[in-house]
Amino acid sequence: MYTKKVLKHFKHPHNYGKMKNPDGMGKVGNIICGDVMWLYIKVGKTKDDQEFIKDIKFETFGCVAAIAASSIITDLAKGKTLKKVLKTNKDKIVKSLGGLPPVKLHCSVLAIDALKEAIYDYLSKNKKEIPIELRRHHQRIKKEKKLIENKYKEWIKAEERIHKNDKKNQQKK
């Protein structure tokens, strides 16, 4: 059973959509449940020169919990410094949604992974220092992704084709 807040974020997700020219992009997925998340960020600077998430958007193909977790992570991250956002964890997402069924807790992990991958992408592209914990996190995701790609090559190709077709259809509208 989903909480009212989960259903609200599912029915009316915040910050949904693709972002043009993002500063960072994170893509993660879970082959077991089939959820795939793309998270896009624009980074700004505060008056005291700290980088913060100026804008954030997501595209998620998945279940109710995956979409709700994607929506809430954008609320939790928007306007916050990168340093603060990197401290966000799955428990914060679950608490902010008023709970998730135990079988759906992995959706909160996917949302965190997508956000951290977007920040990693931003820092990498801009040749900025990457905190050691973020590097470790990225290496874990990269390793898992490689295992999945090797085991499920055909599924991955089909999933990418679907995403490309969805993008083409949105551009036609």
N, C-alpha and C positions, 0 to 999 in steps of 0.2 A: 504494500500500500504506500502510495506517495503522499507526502505532505502537501498542503495547499500551496506553499511557497514553491515547491518543485513543479507542481502543475502550472502555476502562474508563469514561471520562467520558461516552461516548455511551450505554453500556448502563446506567450508574448515575450520571446527572448530579447534581451537587451544587447545592443551592439552587434546584431547579426548582419553578415554580408562580407563581401570581399573588399579589401582595401587596395586602392591603386597606389603603386609605388611605396610599399611599406618599408620601414627602416629595418624591420626584422620579421621573419616568418618561421613559425614552428609547425611541423606536421607530425602527428603521431597517430597510431592506430593500434587496435587490439584485434588480432586475427580470430580469437575465440568468440568474441561477441559481434565482431564486424564493425564496431564503431571506428570512425576516422574523424580527426579534428585538424583543422587548419586555423591557426591563430596568427593575426597580423598586428604589428605594433608600429606606432610613430613615436619617436622619442623627442622630448624637448629638454630645455635646461631651465633650472630655477634661477632666481636672482643670485643665489650663492653658488652657482655653477654645478649643481647636482642634476644628474640626468633623471628624468621621470617619464612615465608613460602618458604621453599627451593625448593619444587616441589608440583605440584597440577595437578590433573586430574579429569575428570568428565565423567559420563555416563548419558545421558538424553534420555528418551523416551518421545517425545512430538513434539510440533509444531515447525515451523520455529523460532518463537520468543523465545521459551524455549531453543532451542539449541544455538541460537545466544547469549542469555543472559548468558548461562552456559559458553560458550567460552570466552566471554568478561570478566566475573568475574575472570576467571583464569588469564587472562592478567593483570587485575587490582590488583590481590593479590600476584602473584608470585614475590618473592624477597622483599616483604614488611614485616615490623614487624607486629606481631599479633595485637599490640596496634593500629597501623595505619589501618590495614585491618578491624578491628572491627568498624571503623568510616565510612566505605564505606556504601552507601545507594542506594536505588533503583534509585534515581535521577541521580547518577553518572553512573550507568549502562545505563540508557536510553540516557543520554547525550553522552556517549561513543559510543553508537550504532547509533547516529544521529537521535534518536527518535524511538518510537514504537507506533503503533495504540492504542488508548485508551483501546480498548477491550483486548489488549495484555500486558498491564502494569503489570498485576499480575505475568507475567513471570520474570520480574526483581525482584519482591519480593521473588519469589521462589529461585532464584539464591542467593540472600542475605541470605535467610533462610538456604539453603544448606551449604553455607560457614560458617555461624555462628554455625550451628550444628556440623560441622567438627571440628571447634576450641573448642567448648564446649566438644566434645568427647575427644579430645586430652588433654585438661586441666583436665578433670575428671579422665581419665585413669592414668594420671601421678600425681594425687593428688596435683594439683596446684591450686592456688587461682583463682576463677572464678569471674570476675567483675559482680557487681549486675545487670547491664543492660543486660549482656549476660545470666545470670540466669533467668531474667524475660522473655527474648526472648525465651529461651529454654522452660520455663514453658508454655508460650502461644502456642508454636508449639506442645508440648506434649499434652496439653488440646485439641487442634484442632484435633490432630491425634487420640486421644481416641474417640472423638465424631464421627469421620469418620469411625474408625474401628468398632464401635458399630452399626452404621447405614448401613455400606456397607461391612459386613464380607465376603460375597462371592466374591465381586469384588476384595478385598484385596488379598484373597487367589489366585485368578486367576492371578493377577498382579505379585505376588511373584513367581508363577509357571513359568510364561513367562520369568521373569528375570533369574531364575535358568536354564531354558532350553537354553536361550541365552548364559549364561556363559559356559554351557557344550559344545555347538556348537563352541564357540570360542576356547575352550581348545583343541578340536579335530583338529583344523586347523593348 
